[in-house]
Amino acid sequence: MSSKYNGLEAALRSARLNAVREITAGERTGTDVIACEELLLPWTKEGPKGDGSHEVGEPCTNAGQSWHCCQAHNCNNNPDIEPGQSPAHWAPYHTTDPARAKPFIQPTGAHDAYLKGEVCLWTDGKVYRSTMETANAYSPADYPQGWQEIEGGAST
């Protein structure tokens, strides 16, 4: 392999480490995270340390969605804990950018609810922005007055 690619790989590793550090420290919004989600590592049961542990704030991707760990756990002891399957442990990131809207994921509490201005891609293929002043745990179908359709929707 040429040194050109070794340099690119090193730059990518550095960018990934910096992004994860900033995300874990809470220095990045969900919009920031989703904009650079290609830098996030895919979720694995082994976790980033390889010992099955997952720490609060840890970002990852799984099934086309960016997630953050909201409760520390170890998959060696709890093999069924997975982003998208265990909302007490993993919450999705949301964005305010309609071009990067992610499919709606039903919130289970304030920790994963949509905030005012955040968007989702609804099952009708349209993008909706949360207009509620408080955390929005309702879907566009269940509480349409809490959402506004974005004209033009998401880019494909």
C-alpha positions in Angstrom: 0.0 0.0 0.0 1.3 3.4 -0.8 2.2 6.0 1.8 -0.6 8.2 0.2 -3.2 5.8 1.5 -1.5 5.3 4.9 -1.7 9.1 5.3 -5.4 9.2 4.3 -6.1 6.4 6.8 -4.3 8.2 9.5 -6.2 11.4 8.8 -9.5 9.4 8.9 -8.6 7.8 12.2 -7.7 11.2 13.6 -10.9 12.8 12.4 -12.9 9.8 13.8 -11.2 10.1 17.2 -11.7 13.9 17.4 -15.4 13.6 16.3 -16.1 10.8 18.9 -14.3 12.7 21.6 -16.3 15.9 20.9 -19.6 14.0 20.6 -19.0 12.0 23.8 -18.2 15.3 25.6 -21.5 16.8 24.5 -19.8 19.4 22.3 -21.9 18.4 19.2 -25.6 18.6 18.5 -27.6 15.8 16.9 -27.5 17.8 13.7 -23.7 17.9 13.8 -23.5 14.1 14.6 -25.8 13.1 11.7 -23.8 15.4 9.3 -20.6 13.5 10.1 -22.1 10.1 10.9 -19.8 8.4 8.3 -17.1 8.9 10.9 -18.9 6.9 13.6 -18.1 3.3 14.1 -20.8 0.8 13.5 -22.3 -0.7 16.8 -20.9 -4.1 17.8 -21.7 -6.2 20.9 -18.0 -6.0 21.7 -18.1 -2.2 22.0 -15.2 0.2 21.2 -13.0 -1.3 23.9 -13.6 -4.9 22.8 -14.8 -6.0 26.2 -18.6 -5.7 25.6 -18.8 -2.5 27.5 -20.7 0.6 26.3 -20.4 3.9 28.2 -22.8 6.8 28.5 -22.4 9.2 25.6 -20.8 6.7 23.3 -21.9 7.3 19.7 -22.3 4.7 17.0 -24.4 3.8 13.9 -26.7 0.9 13.6 -29.4 0.1 10.9 -28.9 3.4 9.1 -29.3 5.5 12.3 -26.9 7.4 14.6 -27.3 6.5 18.3 -25.9 7.5 21.7 -25.6 5.4 24.7 -27.7 6.8 27.6 -27.1 4.0 30.1 -23.8 2.2 30.6 -24.1 -1.6 30.1 -22.1 -4.6 29.1 -23.3 -6.8 26.3 -21.5 -9.9 27.7 -24.1 -9.8 30.5 -26.9 -8.4 28.5 -26.7 -9.7 24.9 -30.0 -8.4 23.8 -29.2 -4.7 24.4 -28.8 -3.1 20.9 -29.5 0.3 19.5 -33.0 0.4 18.2 -34.0 -2.6 20.4 -33.4 -1.1 23.9 -34.6 2.5 24.2 -33.5 2.7 27.9 -29.9 2.2 26.8 -29.7 3.8 23.3 -31.4 6.9 22.0 -31.3 8.1 18.4 -29.8 11.4 17.4 -32.2 13.8 15.6 -31.3 16.6 13.2 -32.8 20.0 12.2 -31.5 19.5 8.6 -34.4 18.3 6.4 -31.9 17.0 3.8 -30.6 14.5 6.4 -33.9 13.7 8.1 -34.0 10.1 9.5 -37.1 7.9 9.7 -39.3 8.6 12.7 -38.5 6.5 15.8 -41.2 6.5 18.4 -39.8 8.2 21.6 -40.2 6.4 24.9 -39.4 9.4 27.1 -37.9 12.9 27.3 -34.4 11.5 26.6 -35.3 10.5 23.0 -38.1 12.9 22.2 -38.0 15.3 19.3 -37.1 18.9 20.3 -38.6 22.0 18.7 -37.1 22.3 15.2 -35.9 18.7 14.8 -37.1 16.8 11.8 -38.1 13.3 10.9 -38.9 11.3 7.8 -42.5 10.0 8.1 -43.9 6.9 6.6 -45.6 8.9 3.8 -42.1 9.9 2.6 -42.5 13.5 3.7 -40.3 15.4 6.2 -41.9 16.9 9.2 -40.4 19.5 11.7 -41.5 19.4 15.4 -43.1 22.6 16.4 -43.8 21.8 20.0 -42.2 24.1 22.6 -41.8 21.0 24.9 -40.3 17.6 24.0 -42.4 16.0 21.3 -43.0 12.3 21.9 -45.9 12.1 19.3 -45.7 11.0 15.7 -47.0 13.3 12.9 -50.0 11.0 12.6 -50.8 10.9 16.4 -50.5 14.6 17.0 -50.3 16.4 13.6 -50.6 19.9 15.2 -47.1 19.2 16.8 -45.5 18.9 13.4 -45.2 21.0 10.2 -44.6 19.4 6.8 -41.4 20.7 5.2 -41.9 21.5 1.6 -39.4 19.8 -0.7 -38.7 17.1 1.9 -35.4 15.2 2.1 -32.9 14.9 -0.6 -32.3 11.4 -2.0 
